[in-house]
Amino acid sequence: MRNYEIMFIVRPTLSEEDIQKVADSFKATLEGKGSKVTSVDAWGQKALAYDIKKGSEVYKSGYYFVYQIESADDSGVKEFDRLAGISSDIVRHLIIRKED
């Protein structure tokens, strides 16, 4: 089993309900590809270290989420990476493979 940590930032202009829907849909993406989400940590809204421009908007804060993942292969993580890269709701994301 491989262990991963995924951190992603959801844009702050969404409603609380929509932010949770985004987080749940990305969790479902991981689980749909055979990954097991062992921990979900929602940090809430935090100020960004620097302004992030995505599209025509500039963000100064965002909603942070951290997922701990166990997976036999990396297909779920790759799909998460692909979808997060094209999603307008995700400001930034980071995937780290943890050493066993």
C-alpha positions as semicolon CSV with decimal commas, in nm:
position;residue;x (nm);y (nm);z (nm)
1;M;0,000;0,000;0,000
2;R;0,115;0,348;-0,083
3;N;0,034;0,643;0,142
4;Y;-0,034;0,991;0,011
5;E;-0,120;1,328;0,156
6;I;-0,324;1,564;-0,059
7;M;-0,377;1,927;0,029
8;F;-0,604;2,144;-0,180
9;I;-0,748;2,493;-0,155
10;V;-1,106;2,564;-0,263
11;R;-1,187;2,914;-0,386
12;P;-1,345;3,134;-0,119
13;T;-1,622;3,279;-0,339
14;L;-1,830;2,960;-0,309
15;S;-2,100;2,910;-0,046
16;E;-2,029;2,677;0,249
17;E;-2,255;2,415;0,091
18;D;-2,077;2,433;-0,245
19;I;-1,735;2,412;-0,079
20;Q;-1,839;2,090;0,093
21;K;-1,977;1,956;-0,237
22;V;-1,641;2,019;-0,406
23;A;-1,453;1,842;-0,126
24;D;-1,698;1,548;-0,132
25;S;-1,678;1,513;-0,510
26;F;-1,298;1,495;-0,503
27;K;-1,316;1,240;-0,220
28;A;-1,559;1,034;-0,432
29;T;-1,317;1,056;-0,726
30;L;-1,040;0,907;-0,514
31;E;-1,260;0,633;-0,371
32;G;-1,404;0,554;-0,714
33;K;-1,055;0,469;-0,837
34;G;-0,983;0,232;-0,547
35;S;-0,809;0,467;-0,304
36;K;-0,906;0,469;0,063
37;V;-0,938;0,812;0,226
38;T;-0,827;0,744;0,583
39;S;-0,850;1,099;0,715
40;V;-1,017;1,424;0,610
41;D;-0,901;1,742;0,780
42;A;-1,087;2,062;0,696
43;W;-0,881;2,360;0,810
44;G;-1,139;2,620;0,710
45;Q;-1,070;2,953;0,548
46;K;-0,713;3,079;0,575
47;A;-0,526;3,371;0,425
48;L;-0,290;3,275;0,144
49;A;0,081;3,355;0,173
50;Y;0,053;3,545;-0,156
51;D;-0,225;3,640;-0,396
52;I;-0,312;3,369;-0,648
53;K;-0,453;3,464;-0,986
54;K;-0,663;3,197;-1,152
55;G;-0,848;3,298;-1,463
56;S;-0,973;3,651;-1,421
57;E;-0,998;3,633;-1,040
58;V;-0,737;3,702;-0,774
59;Y;-0,764;3,513;-0,446
60;K;-0,628;3,629;-0,111
61;S;-0,772;3,339;0,091
62;G;-0,914;2,991;0,043
63;Y;-1,066;2,690;0,218
64;Y;-0,800;2,431;0,299
65;F;-0,855;2,055;0,302
66;V;-0,604;1,777;0,375
67;Y;-0,671;1,413;0,283
68;Q;-0,466;1,115;0,399
69;I;-0,488;0,838;0,137
70;E;-0,398;0,469;0,115
71;S;-0,387;0,316;-0,231
72;A;-0,258;0,002;-0,397
73;D;-0,176;0,202;-0,711
74;D;-0,170;0,567;-0,812
75;S;-0,470;0,575;-1,047
76;G;-0,693;0,761;-0,799
77;V;-0,423;1,014;-0,719
78;K;-0,353;1,074;-1,089
79;E;-0,723;1,128;-1,157
80;F;-0,744;1,371;-0,863
81;D;-0,443;1,558;-0,999
82;R;-0,595;1,578;-1,347
83;L;-0,936;1,699;-1,228
84;A;-0,796;1,945;-0,973
85;G;-0,577;2,097;-1,243
86;I;-0,874;2,178;-1,466
87;S;-1,129;2,262;-1,198
88;S;-1,215;2,628;-1,155
89;D;-1,311;2,556;-0,791
90;I;-0,961;2,444;-0,685
91;V;-0,714;2,730;-0,643
92;R;-0,409;2,511;-0,571
93;H;-0,335;2,150;-0,483
94;L;-0,037;1,949;-0,367
95;I;0,010;1,571;-0,363
96;I;0,284;1,413;-0,154
97;R;0,372;1,044;-0,150
98;K;0,467;0,956;0,205
99;E;0,747;0,713;0,278
100;D;0,641;0,385;0,432
